[in-house]
């Protein structure tokens, strides 16, 4: 089971899919704020318990638990469907795609930002180093996993070539001989909604993935630092592309 810690993350679980919660633990200081959670657990005849801080740390596996921990069954990440994406594109919804973003903290931060700005869907690749939902990602996401639909795409370069029928596909990278887009808002103003692909911080996007993108997107800076953290880059792009609501 996954251990989901923190009031925001646990609140999102109960708001969206309370049936996934198998056990609940909380400190006395959060007794009032977890009252509705306890009622839901009692109605489902599932265990819940108020515990001391040291015991909760053992349950959570960390002292950074925020006073409440829910145990849930992991939810599988569904396969990405290009045909379904065509319907999303018709509705004008952008996509963020991650290819090899391996740090679960970055994944969690990206899902948190996506939820905050109303980006509905994030796609991850089948890159062997790609982070997937985990306890640490859930902790950083602060409930973002309950608001954003996450999909996994196999053979991403092939998927991106098909996706270009309905999305304007842009990969984040330095130009290196190719013309670049430096303003993500330009992508949002096109006839097709944007699908922006981010790679890992060490190596960037794999060559085959980058070759499948029709645009290269580069965020210009002062040059004092070569690049941003991938979660920071994602935040800028999501803010520019997403439609709240």
Secondary structure, DSSP 8 states (H G I E B T S, - for coil): -EEEESHHHHHHHHHHHGGGEEEEEE-GGGTTTTHHHHHHHHHTT--EEE--HHHHHHHHTSS--TTEEEEE-----EE--HHHHHHHHHTT--EEEEES---HHHHHHHHHHHHHHT--EEEEE--TT---S-HHHHHHHTTGGGTSEEEEESSHHHHHHHHTTTEEEEEES--TTS-EE--HHHHHTSSSEEEEEEEBTTTBS-HHHHHT-SEEE-----SSSS---HHHHHHHHHHHH----
